[in-house]
Every structure is written in structure tokens, then in C-alpha cells.
């Protein structure tokens, strides 16, 4: 295990303590209003949390509590306002991008095509390979399969025939 210099360790411990304290901040309407205002301006949850002086986790906790069926009215209003601010910010960005794309900005047009529709979105393919890029070899014999079943489910499971019904059941 790597040891940290004392000053860095102290700074990291302090940061973790502050983050922990920020994650447990009780809901307050003034902080919530700051978070909603920041979301309207920058559209970013991290920035909204920083503006309100709370952690991202606190915002997530407040949103979750506000969306619950039995939510307190102030929390429910915060969740609705914060979500609306987020959606409006995103819609405003898409509108601006669309305006720019229609005005001839090819980067804006390409971005809208790639992110706005699944038909034009970038496709990714994931491939697993074995040593030196070759195929992954799997050597499974009936004996090794039975050993795995015994290991996982016990001795009786590997001995029974799959087509066989348990005794006494029919």
C-alpha cells in the first residue's frame, strides 16, 4: 500500500469529511432555490450542487425524496422545478444547435444527427479476443461441466439426469 505525505493525507481527509458532511445536508428551501437557479443557468447537476453548497449526492437524495408518493410539498416542488430547469436547459441547447445547423454550421448539424436520432448515431462493436488477438478457447468436457455443477450446487445436482423426475413426484 502506498503511503501519502502527511500534508496530502490531511488535505484528503478534510476533503472526505467535508464531502461526507455535504452529503447529509438536510433539505432547505434557500439551498434548493440556489440549486434550481444554477441548473437554469448552467444545466449541470455538479455545478448546481456546488452553488447550493451541497454534494451531488444530496441533490440526488432530495430529488428522490421529492419524487416519492409521500413527499413533503417543498421537496416535491424542488424535484419538479429542478427537473423542469434541466429539461428546459437541454431543450434550449438543442434549439440553438438546430438554429445553427439550419444556418449552415456543419458541426452543429453533425452533432444533432449523431446525438438526436438513433439512425445516425455512432455505432460501437465490442469484441473479446484471446491471446495475440486469437479466439478465446473454452475446453468444456462433460466431466468438467459436472465438476462445476457439483461445486456450485452440491454433489446430488451433478448426478441426477436432466430428463429424470425426482422420486415420488410422478
C-alpha positions in Angstrom: 0.0 0.0 0.0 1.3 3.4 -1.0 1.8 6.0 1.8 0.7 9.6 1.3 2.7 12.5 2.6 1.2 13.9 5.8 0.1 17.2 4.3 -1.7 15.4 1.4 -3.2 12.9 3.8 -4.6 15.7 5.9 -6.0 17.5 2.9 -7.6 14.3 1.6 -9.1 13.5 5.0 -10.5 17.0 5.2 -12.0 16.8 1.7 -13.6 13.4 2.5 -15.0 14.8 5.8 -16.5 17.9 4.0 -17.9 15.7 1.3 -19.5 13.4 3.9 -21.0 16.3 5.7 -22.3 17.8 2.5 -23.9 14.5 1.5 -26.0 14.7 4.7 -27.3 18.2 4.5 -31.0 18.4 5.4 -33.3 19.9 2.8 -33.7 23.7 2.9 -35.7 25.8 0.6 -33.0 28.5 0.2 -30.4 25.9 -0.8 -32.9 24.2 -3.1 -33.6 27.6 -4.8 -29.9 28.1 -5.4 -29.6 24.7 -6.9 -32.6 25.3 -9.3 -31.2 28.7 -10.3 -27.8 27.2 -11.1 -29.5 24.4 -13.1 -31.3 27.0 -15.1 -28.1 28.9 -15.8 -25.6 26.0 -16.5 -27.6 22.9 -16.8 -25.2 20.8 -14.8 -26.0 18.9 -11.6 -22.5 19.2 -10.2 -22.5 23.0 -10.6 -26.0 23.2 -9.2 -24.9 21.3 -6.1 -21.8 23.5 -5.7 -23.9 26.6 -6.0 -26.2 25.3 -3.2 -23.2 24.3 -1.0 -24.2 20.6 -1.1 -22.9 17.5 -2.7 -24.2 15.9 -5.8 -25.4 13.0 -3.7 -27.5 15.5 -1.6 -29.2 16.7 -4.8 -29.9 13.1 -5.9 -31.3 12.4 -2.4 -33.5 15.5 -2.5 -34.8 14.6 -6.0 -35.5 11.0 -4.9 -37.3 12.2 -1.8 -39.3 14.7 -3.8 -40.4 12.2 -6.3 -41.8 9.8 -3.7 -45.5 9.4 -3.4 -45.5 10.7 0.2 -43.1 13.6 -0.5 -43.3 16.7 1.6 -44.7 19.5 -0.6 -41.5 21.6 -0.6 -39.4 18.6 -1.7 -41.9 17.7 -4.4 -41.8 21.3 -5.7 -38.0 21.2 -5.7 -37.9 17.9 -7.7 -40.4 19.3 -10.2 -38.6 22.7 -10.5 -35.1 21.1 -10.8 -36.3 18.6 -13.4 -38.1 21.3 -15.4 -34.9 23.5 -15.3 -32.8 20.6 -16.5 -35.2 19.8 -19.3 -35.6 23.4 -20.4 -31.8 23.9 -20.4 -31.4 20.9 -22.7 -34.3 22.0 -24.9 -32.7 25.5 -25.3 -29.4 23.9 -26.2 -31.0 21.7 -28.9 -32.9 24.7 -30.2 -29.7 26.7 -30.5 -27.9 23.8 -32.2 -30.8 23.3 -34.6 -30.7 27.1 -35.4 -27.0 26.9 -36.1 -27.3 23.7 -38.1 -30.0 25.2 -40.3 -27.8 28.2 -40.7 -25.1 26.2 -42.2 -23.0 25.1 -39.2 -21.9 21.6 -40.3 -20.5 20.7 -36.9 -23.9 21.5 -35.2 -25.7 19.5 -37.9 -23.4 16.5 -37.5 -23.8 16.7 -33.7 -27.6 16.8 -34.0 -27.6 13.8 -36.4 -25.3 11.8 -34.2 -27.0 12.5 -30.9 -30.5 13.3 -31.9 -31.5 10.2 -33.8 -30.6 6.5 -33.3 -30.5 6.1 -37.1 -27.5 8.4 -37.4 -25.8 7.7 -34.1 -22.3 6.3 -33.9 -22.3 2.5 -33.6 -19.9 0.6 -31.4 -19.0 -3.0 -31.6 -17.2 -4.9 -28.8 -15.1 -7.9 -29.5 -13.4 -10.2 -26.9 -10.3 -12.0 -28.1 -7.8 -14.4 -26.6 -4.0 -14.4 -26.6 -2.4 -12.5 -29.5 -5.9 -11.5 -30.8 -7.0 -15.1 -31.4 -10.2 -16.7 -30.4 -10.9 -17.4 -26.7 -10.6 -21.1 -26.3 -13.0 -22.9 -23.9 -12.4 -26.5 -23.2 -15.6 -27.9 -21.6 -16.0 -31.7 -21.3 -18.9 -33.4 -19.7 -16.7 -34.2 -16.7 -15.5 -30.6 -16.2 -19.1 -29.4 -16.6 -20.3 -31.9 -13.9 -17.5 -30.8 -11.6 -18.6 -27.2 -11.9 -22.2 -28.1 -11.2 -21.1 -30.1 -8.2 -19.0 -27.2 -7.0 -21.9 -24.8 -7.3 -24.9 -26.8 -6.4 -23.6 -29.8 -4.5 -23.0 -33.5 -5.2 -26.6 -34.5 -5.8 -27.2 -31.9 -8.6 -24.4 -33.2 -10.9 -25.5 -36.9 -10.5 -29.2 -36.5 -11.5 -30.3 -37.0 -15.1 -31.9 -33.8 -16.5 -34.7 -35.9 -18.1 -35.3 -37.8 -14.9 -38.1 -36.7 -12.5 -37.4 -36.6 -8.8 -38.6 -39.8 -7.0 -42.1 -39.6 -5.7 -43.2 -36.7 -8.0 -44.7 -38.6 -10.7 
